[in-house]
Amino acid sequence: MKLYFHPVSTASRPVVLFLAEQKIAYEPVVVDLMTGAHLAEPFAKLNPSKMVPALEDGDFVLTESSAILKYLAEKAGSATYPTDLKKRARVNERMDWFNTNFYREWAYHMLYPQLFPHHLRTPDTAQSSTVQWGKEKSEHWLKIMDSHIIGSQKYVAGDDITIADYFGSQIMAAGDLVGCVYDRFPNVDRWMKTMRALPSWKTVNEATDGFAASLKGKPFVSITA
Ligand SMILES: N[C@@H](CCC(=O)N[C@@H](CS)C(=O)NCC(=O)O)C(=O)O
């Protein structure tokens, strides 16, 4: 089984973290987004959307981080994707919440336009209004995450860790790049500390942490205390 990924990719890290935590053997294949390897053959043929991650399991190719996590957890019979109908529905709901509500405004509006030249909006007024929109909407979602998605639970779908936690926490970790802190969202803060304490977290996030260190001190718009 091969996983095509990039170590700083937000969509790749949930899968890499899951595989590491569950001790599932696979062949890692780095697709260098920095040199455009994802835009060229052979990867572009494997995933015509030209994005990582992609999983190759024999002759079966699967893209989309959320679908990959579900496939891997189901294949491994992992308790992190419960078989109980309602528990599984809750995990799916949380993953969809992160993927379609939170990620869009968090990453594509607030974070990426500040971090990656190909996401920069022109003119300057479009850039600043996009980032400001992203910050305001992200704060709105963080409030809901704090009070409803996590609340008094240990994890996002209850008191047991699920693939929704691997997924959501790594999307959240992209905020480290612009120095986000979660003091105003104590349940989010507590959950992120729990996830950051996972045995494989540090290794999986090493490249992202290095990238964050190289950006430290830059005047980013972020989530502040
Ligand atoms: N919906 C996809 C998104 C994948 C995605 O956005 N991948 C990014 C890296 S985090 C990528 O490959 N970007 C390439 C580019 O922007 O050219 C998933 O969840 O797998």
The ligand as a Tripos MOL2 file, in Angstrom:
@<TRIPOS>MOLECULE
LIG
   20    19     1     0     0
SMALL
NO_CHARGES

@<TRIPOS>ATOM
      1 N1        -10.1000   17.7490   -0.6790 N.3       1 LIG1
      2 C1         -8.7380   17.2730   -0.7870 C.3       1 LIG1
      3 C2         -7.8050   18.4630   -0.6920 C.3       1 LIG1
      4 C3         -6.3780   18.0790   -0.9530 C.3       1 LIG1
      5 C4         -5.4860   19.2920   -0.9540 C.2       1 LIG1
      6 O1         -5.9510   20.4510   -0.8240 O.2       1 LIG1
      7 N2         -4.2020   19.0450   -1.1100 N.am      1 LIG1
      8 C5         -3.2500   20.1440   -1.2340 C.3       1 LIG1
      9 C6         -2.1700   20.0420   -0.1690 C.3       1 LIG1
     10 S1         -2.8700   20.2840    1.4530 S.3       1 LIG1
     11 C7         -2.5590   20.0620   -2.5860 C.2       1 LIG1
     12 O2         -2.2190   18.9910   -3.0360 O.2       1 LIG1
     13 N3         -2.3810   21.2290   -3.2220 N.am      1 LIG1
     14 C8         -1.7280   21.3120   -4.4710 C.3       1 LIG1
     15 C9         -1.9170   22.6830   -5.1060 C.2       1 LIG1
     16 O3         -2.5460   23.5390   -4.4760 O.co2     1 LIG1
     17 O4         -1.4430   22.8670   -6.2180 O.co2     1 LIG1
     18 C10        -8.4430   16.2510    0.3160 C.2       1 LIG1
     19 O5         -9.0050   16.3870    1.4030 O.co2     1 LIG1
     20 O6         -7.6460   15.3280    0.0990 O.co2     1 LIG1
@<TRIPOS>BOND
     1     1     2 1
     2     2     3 1
     3     2    18 1
     4     3     4 1
     5     4     5 1
     6     5     6 2
     7     5     7 1
     8     7     8 1
     9     8     9 1
    10     8    11 1
    11     9    10 1
    12    11    12 2
    13    11    13 1
    14    13    14 1
    15    14    15 1
    16    15    16 2
    17    15    17 1
    18    18    19 2
    19    18    20 1
@<TRIPOS>SUBSTRUCTURE
     1 LIG1         1 GROUP 0 **** ****
